[in-house]
Amino acid sequence: MQPKSTRGVQQEEVWAAADALIAAGERPTIERVRLKIGRGSPNTVSPMLEAWFATLASRLGVAAAGTQAEEGAPKELRQALDKLWAAAVAAARDKADRALEPERDRLGQQGLKLDIARQELLQREAALTERGIALEHALELAKSQLRNQTAQLEKAGRELEQARSSLANLVQERDAGRRQFDEQLRTLAEERQRTEQRTAANERRLLEEVGRARQEAKQSSQAIEDGRQKHAAEKKDLERANSALNNRAHEGQIEVATLKERLEGADKRATELENALAAAALELRRNAKSRPPKPSPSSRRAPGART
């Protein structure tokens, strides 16, 4: 192979390479001429080689059918050249076929490999299609599950808001009940204080009356000597006074007993209210523990809630 040159391929080089190939018994082709020269593109070599073929008959002294052969060229020479050319062409074709046979086999193997690769690609494409369909189904299922979970979360949020509202109402009711209970306790304490004050006043008044009655009795006993009639009258007066005092003392005792019963009832009512408040607080804690916790910021304790 000749070294490559930087200048373009010349027609003389193409023709010389084609003549050398003919002399070697090979058919001049574009690729063989390019290999012989060592350079040149197929587009450049092809028209030059066509021109070489066009002048080959005249250079060999072979005239086309119906034309007159050049003078001085014997018929036997032309026939010999025709036979030589036919033999050269046949040999070139045979050699070209033999040379192309491995290439055909290689191309056939490549074609087989391409068919196998195409089948594999088709199978991979089918598998990818099936996988894409499966992924789409999985995606739709995931979307459906996500929608269901979103709906459940929204429902849980609404229930949580309702629970918070109920808890706030219970807290308000508990605070109101506690305030009412405190107010009742204050009222009972004031009433008890007033009752005790009235009882003490009544006891002092009764004691004073008893003291006066005793003083009067002493005075009456000193006046017994004044006479039976006066004594009898005074005794009657004293008996009436004692009877009145006894009645008033009995009424005071009844009033004291009544006040004690009212105080006991007030204490019992206070105990019942305390027990009710404790039961309500225990029920609130049980309800709060029975509800499952939610992993979200909205699960924080409602403002104002007490444990």
C-alpha positions in Angstrom: 0.0 0.0 0.0 1.3 3.4 -1.0 1.6 6.1 1.6 -1.2 8.6 1.7 -0.6 12.0 0.0 -2.1 15.3 0.9 -3.0 16.1 -2.8 -6.2 14.9 -4.4 -6.4 11.6 -6.4 -5.5 12.1 -10.1 -7.1 10.3 -13.0 -3.7 8.9 -14.0 -3.3 7.2 -10.6 -6.8 5.6 -10.9 -6.1 4.3 -14.4 -2.7 3.0 -13.4 -4.1 1.2 -10.4 -6.9 -0.3 -12.6 -4.3 -1.5 -15.2 -2.2 -3.0 -12.4 -5.3 -4.9 -11.1 -6.1 -6.2 -14.6 -2.5 -7.3 -15.0 -2.7 -9.1 -11.6 -5.9 -10.9 -12.8 -8.2 -8.9 -10.5 -11.3 -7.0 -11.4 -10.9 -3.3 -10.8 -13.4 -2.1 -8.2 -13.7 1.2 -6.4 -12.5 -0.4 -3.1 -9.6 -2.2 -4.7 -8.5 1.0 -6.6 -8.7 3.0 -3.3 -6.6 0.3 -1.5 -4.1 0.2 -4.4 -3.7 4.0 -4.4 -4.0 4.3 -0.6 -6.3 7.3 -0.6 -9.3 8.8 -2.3 -13.0 8.8 -1.5 -15.5 6.5 -3.3 -17.2 9.6 -4.8 -13.9 10.7 -6.3 -12.6 7.3 -7.5 -15.9 6.2 -9.0 -16.2 8.6 -12.0 -12.5 8.1 -12.8 -12.9 4.3 -12.8 -16.0 4.6 -15.0 -13.9 6.7 -17.5 -11.2 4.0 -17.4 -13.9 1.3 -18.3 -15.2 3.6 -21.1 -11.7 3.8 -22.7 -10.8 0.2 -22.0 -12.2 -1.2 -25.3 -10.6 1.3 -27.5 -7.3 0.9 -25.7 -7.5 -2.9 -26.2 -8.5 -2.5 -29.8 -11.9 -3.9 -29.4 -14.7 -2.1 -31.3 -18.3 -2.1 -30.4 -20.8 -4.2 -32.5 -21.7 -2.5 -35.8 -18.6 -0.3 -35.8 -15.6 -0.6 -38.0 -12.5 -1.9 -36.4 -9.4 0.2 -36.7 -7.1 -0.5 -39.6 -4.1 -2.6 -38.8 -5.8 -4.6 -36.0 -6.0 -8.2 -37.0 -9.2 -10.1 -36.4 -7.4 -12.9 -34.6 -5.9 -10.4 -32.2 -9.2 -8.9 -31.4 -10.7 -12.3 -30.8 -7.8 -13.3 -28.6 -8.2 -10.0 -26.6 -11.9 -10.7 -26.3 -11.2 -14.2 -24.9 -8.6 -12.7 -22.7 -10.9 -10.1 -21.4 -13.8 -12.6 -20.8 -11.4 -14.9 -19.0 -10.1 -12.0 -16.9 -13.6 -10.8 -16.1 -14.7 -14.4 -15.2 -11.6 -14.9 -13.1 -12.1 -11.5 -11.4 -15.8 -12.3 -10.7 -14.9 -15.8 -9.3 -12.1 -14.3 -7.2 -14.4 -11.5 -6.0 -17.1 -14.0 -5.1 -14.6 -16.1 -3.2 -13.3 -12.9 -1.5 -16.9 -11.8 -0.7 -17.9 -15.2 0.6 -16.4 -14.6 4.1 -18.0 -11.2 4.1 -21.3 -12.7 3.2 -20.9 -15.2 6.0 -19.9 -12.5 8.4 -22.9 -10.4 7.3 -25.2 -13.4 7.6 -23.9 -14.0 11.1 -24.3 -10.4 11.9 -27.8 -10.5 10.5 -28.5 -13.6 12.7 -27.1 -11.8 15.7 -29.2 -8.7 14.8 -32.3 -10.9 14.6 -31.5 -12.4 18.0 -30.8 -9.0 19.4 -34.0 -7.7 17.8 -35.9 -10.6 19.4 -34.3 -9.9 22.7 -35.1 -6.2 22.4 -38.7 -7.2 21.6 -38.8 -9.4 24.6 -37.3 -6.7 26.8 -39.7 -4.2 25.3 -42.6 -6.6 26.1 -41.2 -7.1 29.6 -40.8 -3.4 30.1 -44.3 -2.9 28.8 -45.7 -5.5 31.3 -43.6 -3.9 34.0 -44.9 -0.5 33.1 -48.5 -1.8 33.2 -47.8 -3.4 36.6 -46.2 -0.2 37.8 -49.2 1.8 36.6 -51.5 -0.6 38.5 -49.3 -0.4 41.6 -49.3 3.4 41.2 -53.1 3.5 40.9 -53.4 1.2 43.9 -51.0 3.4 45.9 -53.0 6.5 44.9 -56.2 4.8 46.0 -54.6 3.8 49.3 -53.3 7.3 49.7 -56.7 8.8 49.0 -58.2 6.3 51.6 -55.6 7.2 54.1 -56.1 10.9 53.4 -59.9 10.5 54.0 -59.2 8.5 57.2 -56.8 11.2 58.4 -59.4 13.9 57.6 -62.1 11.9 59.4 -59.7 11.4 62.4 -59.0 15.1 62.3 -62.7 15.9 62.4 -63.2 13.4 65.3 -60.2 14.9 67.1 -61.7 18.4 66.7 -65.0 17.1 68.0 -63.2 15.4 70.9 -61.4 18.6 71.6 -64.7 20.6 71.5 -66.4 18.0 73.8 -63.4 18.1 76.2 -63.5 21.9 76.2 -67.2 21.8 77.0 -66.6 19.2 79.7 -63.9 21.4 81.1 -66.2 24.4 81.0 -68.9 22.4 82.7 -66.5 21.2 85.3 -65.2 24.7 86.0 -68.8 25.9 86.2 -69.7 23.1 88.6 -66.6 23.8 90.6 -67.5 27.5 90.8 -71.1 26.6 91.7 -69.8 24.2 94.4 -67.5 26.9 95.8 -70.4 29.3 95.8 -72.6 26.8 97.6 -69.8 26.1 100.1 -69.5 29.8 100.7 -73.2 30.2 101.1 -73.4 27.2 103.5 -70.4 28.5 105.4 -72.1 31.9 105.8 -75.4 30.3 106.7 -73.7 28.1 109.2 -72.0 31.1 110.7 -75.3 33.0 110.9 -77.0 29.9 112.4 -74.2 29.6 115.0 -74.5 33.3 115.8 -78.3 33.0 116.1 -77.9 29.9 118.3 -75.3 31.7 120.5 -77.6 34.7 120.8 -80.6 32.5 121.6 -78.5 30.6 124.2 -77.4 33.9 125.8 -80.9 35.2 125.7 -82.3 32.0 127.3 -79.6 32.1 129.9 -80.4 35.7 130.7 -84.1 34.8 130.9 -83.3 31.8 133.1 -81.1 34.1 135.3 -83.9 36.6 135.5 -86.4 33.8 136.2 -84.1 32.5 139.0 -83.8 36.0 140.3 -87.5 36.4 140.2 -87.9 33.0 141.9 -85.5 34.1 144.6 -87.5 37.3 145.1 -90.7 35.3 145.1 -89.4 32.9 147.7 -88.4 35.8 149.9 -91.9 37.2 149.5 -93.6 33.9 150.5 -93.7 35.2 154.0 -96.0 38.0 152.9 -98.9 35.7 152.7 -100.2 32.7 151.1 -102.4 34.5 148.7 -99.6 36.6 147.4 -97.4 33.6 147.4 -100.0 31.6 145.5 -100.4 34.4 143.0 -96.7 34.8 142.6 -96.3 31.0 142.3 -98.9 30.9 139.6 -97.1 33.8 137.8 -93.8 32.0 138.3 -95.3 28.7 136.9 -96.6 30.6 133.9 -93.2 32.2 133.5 -91.5 28.9 133.8 -93.9 27.3 131.3 -93.2 30.1 128.9 -89.5 29.8 129.4 -89.7 26.0 128.9 -91.6 26.5 125.7 -89.1 29.0 124.5 -86.2 26.8 125.5 -87.9 23.8 123.7 -88.4 26.0 120.6 -84.7 27.0 120.8 -83.7 23.4 121.0 -85.9 22.5 118.0 -84.4 25.4 116.0 -80.9 24.3 117.0 -81.7 20.7 115.9 -83.2 22.0 112.6 -80.0 24.1 112.0 -77.8 21.1 112.7 -79.8 19.0 110.2 -79.4 21.7 107.6 -75.7 21.8 108.2 -75.5 18.0 107.9 -77.5 18.2 104.7 -75.1 20.9 103.4 -72.1 18.7 104.3 -73.6 15.7 102.6 -74.4 17.8 99.5 -70.8 19.1 99.4 -69.5 15.5 99.7 -71.7 14.4 96.8 -70.5 17.3 94.6 -66.9 16.4 95.4 -67.5 12.7 94.5 -69.3 13.8 91.2 -66.3 16.0 90.3 -63.9 13.2 91.0 -65.9 10.8 88.9 -66.1 13.3 86.0 -62.3 13.9 86.1 -61.7 10.1 86.1 -64.1 9.6 83.1 -62.3 12.4 81.2 -58.9 10.7 81.8 -60.3 7.3 80.7 -61.8 8.8 77.5 -58.5 10.5 76.8 -56.5 7.3 77.3 -58.9 5.2 75.2 -58.5 7.3 72.1 -55.4 6.2 69.9 -52.7 8.9 69.6 -52.2 10.6 66.2 -48.7 11.2 64.8 -49.3 14.7 63.9 -48.9 18.2 65.4 -52.6 18.5 65.7 -52.6 15.9 68.6 -51.4 18.4 71.1 -53.6 18.9 74.2 -56.4 21.4 73.9 -55.7 24.8 75.5 -57.1 25.1 79.0 -57.4 21.3 79.5 -56.5 20.0 83.0 -55.3 16.6 84.0 
